[in-house]
Amino acid sequence: MLKTKRITLSLLMVLAASLTLGTSSCTTAEAAQEPQVYICTGPHSKVYHRERNCKGLKKCSASVKKVPLSSINRPACKICAE
């Protein structure tokens, strides 16, 4: 009886560890596939850009940042998003 409990407990611990590892690697894979876009951090910036060398970003008076698309709430630039 005691041996059965030890085996069951060991199996549960292995199962829990494998589930935890599987979840974290899946999240990492999803993050790696998420599209990255460029935004101007200036006060009048309103759109995101798919291309770093977009003509619209040349007017940026502040810095340009590369960010995940899901982290922003801006419409796409009409120049580079087509």
Secondary structure, DSSP 8 states (H G I E B T S, - for coil): -HHHHHHHHHHHHHHHHHHHHHHHHHHHHHHHHS-EEEEE-STT---EES-TT-GGGGG-SS-EEEEEGGG----B-TTT--
